[in-house]
Amino acid sequence: MSLLLQEGTIGNVTLKNRIVMPPMCMYHADKDGHPNAFHVLHYGSKALGGVGLIIVEATAVESRGRISENDLGIWSDEHIASHRTLTAICHDNGAKIAVQLAHAGRKCECDSEFPVAPSAIAFSTEAPYRIPLMLTLEEIEGIKDSFVRAALRAKEAGYDMVEIHGAHGYLLCEFLSPLSNQRTDRYGGTLENRCRLLVEVTQAVKEAINLPVIVRISAEEWMKEGWNIEDSIALSKALKTAGADVIHVSAGGNQAVTQTQPPIVPLYQAEYAKRIRQEGSIPTIAVGLITTPAEGEALLIGGVCDFVAYGRSLLRNPNLALAAAKEFHETDKIPASFRRGF
Ligand SMILES: Cc1cc2nc3c(=O)[nH]c(=O)nc-3n(C[C@H](O)[C@H](O)[C@H](O)COP(=O)(O)O)c2cc1C
């Protein structure tokens, strides 16, 4: 039997297989941030296609935490009902579902909002980026509160778990890097100080919802003096202590121009997932140009990760998990209604 199609657990939640749909912004919401019929169909199709865990795209915990005016949101209690349509359709079709709780920080592109960040350093001098406002200590408390309230709403909406977005140069990631965070208070300076906000958010969310918590990080920002894999291993240990159940290991996104980025070849980020799993002693989700069931299977056999995320592959083929069942001669895992198609 393949490992990819075997059950896996995150915290106390059992997934029917190890195939994960990673968060992917669809920019398909109205300005109010509510999921709509498009989202129900989009996520529902991946549930029907056999994905074990669906992670809903970056969903803003504050309206100024959106990347665009068309992001999903969960910044008010009014969002709970519309998110319930997503959890219901996925549960009805056998998938578990998480939501990625996000704050865009200095990468907020909304005309109607002003970006905030650890320091007043722009992501880029080019439009649409602006020099962000530096958060005060009091405002940082407010950010933590926004994540906790959003997580409580996610629980109420029926999500099985949440993912905290600490990757790709968005707010929590900006705090990690000495290049984007030049604060001199307890949220800047040393590695421990720069990690503090993400660790505190993780701990507060875990305590509030008592559901499994995934934390997505960028293992490297690919700059000579920047955030790197050694820092990520140290952070992952702290996140584990704070209550994180699994680290979703991505990379990049905090710099408009990088210095040491490797070529984007198949499995190019997998080595980071392996090191965090082994040296941080915490389960990982690997992601990044993993496109075939055989590649995912090899990563699991090789001890690189515990779960495998297929992003763009699932946009191309929502039935990737069913195709894997066919490929691994486990057609009993294809729902009877579809079996004749395989
Ligand atoms: C259309 C699109 C939207 C994305 N949006 C998000 C997002 O909301 N949050 C996030 O953490 N990553 C996002 N990503 C990154 C993906 O989750 C994933 O890490 C990336 O596509 C690499 O995996 P892949 O090669 O399997 O596609 C996005 C990627 C794509 C293609």
The ligand as an SDF file (V2000), in Angstrom:
LIG
                    3D

 31 33  0  0  0  0  0  0  0  0999 V2000
   -2.3870   31.0130   -7.6050 C   0  0  0  0  0  0  0  0  0  0  0  0
   -1.5210   30.8440   -6.3710 C   0  0  0  0  0  0  0  0  0  0  0  0
   -1.9020   31.4650   -5.1970 C   0  0  0  0  0  0  0  0  0  0  0  0
   -1.1520   31.2750   -4.0090 C   0  0  0  0  0  0  0  0  0  0  0  0
   -1.6010   31.7990   -2.8230 N   0  0  0  0  0  0  0  0  0  0  0  0
   -0.9890   31.4630   -1.6680 C   0  0  0  0  0  0  0  0  0  0  0  0
   -1.5750   31.7710   -0.4210 C   0  0  0  0  0  0  0  0  0  0  0  0
   -2.6990   32.2800   -0.3290 O   0  0  0  0  0  0  0  0  0  0  0  0
   -0.8710   31.4650    0.7000 N   0  0  0  0  0  0  0  0  0  0  0  0
    0.3390   30.8300    0.6430 C   0  0  0  0  0  0  0  0  0  0  0  0
    0.9380   30.5760    1.6900 O   0  0  0  0  0  0  0  0  0  0  0  0
    0.8790   30.4610   -0.5310 N   0  0  0  0  0  0  0  0  0  0  0  0
    0.2320   30.7220   -1.6860 C   0  0  0  0  0  0  0  0  0  0  0  0
    0.7310   30.2610   -2.8700 N   0  0  0  0  0  0  0  0  0  0  0  0
    1.8780   29.3370   -2.8690 C   0  0  0  0  0  0  0  0  0  0  0  0
    1.3840   27.8860   -2.9080 C   0  0  0  0  0  0  0  0  0  0  0  0
    0.7120   27.5410   -1.6970 O   0  0  0  0  0  0  0  0  0  0  0  0
    2.5490   26.8920   -3.0920 C   0  0  0  0  0  0  0  0  0  0  0  0
    3.4270   26.9990   -2.0110 O   0  0  0  0  0  0  0  0  0  0  0  0
    3.2900   27.1560   -4.3940 C   0  0  0  0  0  0  0  0  0  0  0  0
    2.3910   27.2500   -5.4920 O   0  0  0  0  0  0  0  0  0  0  0  0
    4.3150   26.0450   -4.6860 C   0  0  0  0  0  0  0  0  0  0  0  0
    3.7010   24.7850   -4.7750 O   0  0  0  0  0  0  0  0  0  0  0  0
    3.3590   24.1010   -6.2180 P   0  0  0  0  0  0  0  0  0  0  0  0
    4.6640   24.0770   -6.9810 O   0  0  0  0  0  0  0  0  0  0  0  0
    2.8670   22.7440   -5.8700 O   0  0  0  0  0  0  0  0  0  0  0  0
    2.3550   24.9640   -6.8980 O   0  0  0  0  0  0  0  0  0  0  0  0
    0.0320   30.4850   -4.0570 C   0  0  0  0  0  0  0  0  0  0  0  0
    0.4190   29.9010   -5.2660 C   0  0  0  0  0  0  0  0  0  0  0  0
   -0.3460   30.0550   -6.4070 C   0  0  0  0  0  0  0  0  0  0  0  0
    0.0760   29.3520   -7.6720 C   0  0  0  0  0  0  0  0  0  0  0  0
  1  2  1  0
  2  3  1  0
  2 30  2  0
  3  4  2  0
  4  5  1  0
  4 28  1  0
  5  6  2  0
  6  7  1  0
  6 13  1  0
  7  8  2  0
  7  9  1  0
  9 10  1  0
 10 11  2  0
 10 12  1  0
 12 13  2  0
 13 14  1  0
 14 15  1  0
 14 28  1  0
 15 16  1  0
 16 17  1  0
 16 18  1  0
 18 19  1  0
 18 20  1  0
 20 21  1  0
 20 22  1  0
 22 23  1  0
 23 24  1  0
 24 25  2  0
 24 26  1  0
 24 27  1  0
 28 29  2  0
 29 30  1  0
 30 31  1  0
M  END
$$$$
